[in-house]
């Protein structure tokens, strides 16, 4: 009788732990873009890989399209632990206090995905992710989107065509300076509100990789798109550091492996997704797509490269020097 009682009381005592052990660890992954974009697809891919590789011990819940948090709120939510994983664009780390990430926003700094890769896989890429730790954030990987082009409701061939235009930007001082260099009026607007801002005329134009333009239907409210490809937009996948470091080591390792595979996937599909989106924009017939001539693109380059020097004090002399070294970019040879 005594033994039975003892077994019963032990069972009652350990039951909650047994139940807890069966509950999967939940990772909330919030992002602001549509599901059928490079980031949206890669986030879903990671969720699937994480479930497979941890045999269901981890459940990644993906919240796309600003459905959980918007641009402004998501970084804070991550630091507070309300969400565990994000992939903000590299242009959105200034408000977190890591403004060196804006080095990726410098106009014309990368001439291909290859030159970009030299930075994300090189010492600077690593060093930048390391800077996040002091903010309670851990950087896991860089994911591509692509190269940004300008759109507006009036034709864009030369830099002067954007003079006086109100242009939506992400929260980056480098992008602000870039628009000022064109004589435009930059306006920071959260990604989820861009369509409406364009539709109602709060702003006249914007810049984005085509995958973002198309999946947010911005092409329906922008008459002209010029393939300037003047700057890069990509992401850093980040997690709450305390959460990540508190994971059981075997699970963390499996998630790191899942992330490695997802990064490979993200960077494989990005260009294809942008090419398909461009086809979609062209087919829609709502936006006139213009390919600038060599001379026209060079005029944009000449107008925008001085932004590098102007922003040197913000992103740091050494950071600028390092990115020139890794990409081979020479501001004196345009
Ligand atoms: C934007 O705000 O334009 C982009 O950062 C959105 C995104 O996450 O691709």
Boltz pocket constraint, residues with backbone or C-beta under 6 A from the ligand:
constraints:
  - pocket:
      binder: B
      contacts: [[A, 32], [A, 33], [A, 39], [A, 87], [A, 88], [A, 89], [A, 145], [A, 170], [A, 189], [A, 190], [A, 191], [A, 207], [A, 208], [A, 212]]
      max_distance: 6.0
